[in-house]
Amino acid sequence: MSRMTVNDRPVEFLMDPETPLLWALRDAANLTGTKYGCGNGDCGSCMVHIDGEALRSCLVTIAEAEGRFITTIEGLSGDRSHPVQQAMVAEQAIQCGFCTPGIVMAAAALVDRNPAASEEEIKAAIPNICRCGVYPRLVRAIQRAGRVARRQERISAAPAPGISAEDAAQEVPALSAPDESPTRD
């Protein structure tokens, strides 16, 4: 029995204590934003915050997480308002999206501890592998998120989830509402 706080809620996992935190989060807690990539800590897709530090959940057992505070991508911000989430959208630093939750979690931990990180510090702090190759845009997004965190800039990025397509198109002019009358040939 392993007890911890996940996304500000007390959780008790009735699983083998040697179970990787990744599988407890995905399979028992249904927090599937934390992705399985490699299973050996190389890719960073499973990155979560443990007591505020970005760690690979595939390498941490639930016994090691006992009594700690875990934040997953689902708990970072319910409305996608975290500066890193907003900057990733604004800088178009998302491609297929598979690695994105892990990258966002690593970047959020960096921005929280050092919102003025240099390009070299960003590259050192974000060990994640992205097969789509968003790295140049990723650095710009993290720098921009740092400026937002320091209140030097504001971002008007994608609307929060649940907004209608028409309202989204008004809020973000680059978007257009889908055609309501589909045609069939």
Rosetta blueprint (number, residue, H / E / L):
1 M L
2 S E
3 R E
4 M E
5 T E
6 V E
7 N L
8 D L
9 R E
10 P E
11 V E
12 E E
13 F E
14 L L
15 M L
16 D L
17 P L
18 E L
19 T L
20 P E
21 L H
22 L H
23 W H
24 A H
25 L H
26 R H
27 D H
28 A H
29 A L
30 N L
31 L L
32 T L
33 G L
34 T L
35 K L
36 Y L
37 G L
38 C L
39 G L
40 N L
41 G L
42 D L
43 C L
44 G L
45 S L
46 C L
47 M E
48 V E
49 H E
50 I E
51 D L
52 G L
53 E E
54 A E
55 L E
56 R E
57 S L
58 C L
59 L L
60 V L
61 T E
62 I L
63 A L
64 E L
65 A L
66 E L
67 G L
68 R L
69 F E
70 I E
71 T E
72 T L
73 I H
74 E H
75 G H
76 L H
77 S L
78 G L
79 D L
80 R L
81 S L
82 H L
83 P H
84 V H
85 Q H
86 Q H
87 A H
88 M H
89 V H
90 A H
91 E L
92 Q L
93 A L
94 I L
95 Q L
96 C L
97 G L
98 F L
99 C L
100 T H
101 P H
102 G H
103 I H
104 V H
105 M H
106 A H
107 A H
108 A H
109 A H
110 L H
111 V H
112 D H
113 R H
114 N L
115 P L
116 A L
117 A L
118 S L
119 E H
120 E H
121 E H
122 I H
123 K H
124 A H
125 A H
126 I L
127 P L
128 N L
129 I L
130 C L
131 R L
132 C L
133 G L
134 V L
135 Y H
136 P H
137 R H
138 L H
139 V H
140 R H
141 A H
142 I H
143 Q H
144 R H
145 A H
146 G H
147 R H
148 V H
149 A H
150 R L
151 R L
152 Q L
153 E L
154 R L
155 I L
156 S L
157 A L
158 A L
159 P L
160 A L
161 P L
162 G L
163 I L
164 S L
165 A H
166 E H
167 D H
168 A H
169 A H
170 Q H
171 E H
172 V L
173 P L
174 A L
175 L L
176 S L
177 A L
178 P L
179 D L
180 E L
181 S L
182 P L
183 T L
184 R L
185 D L
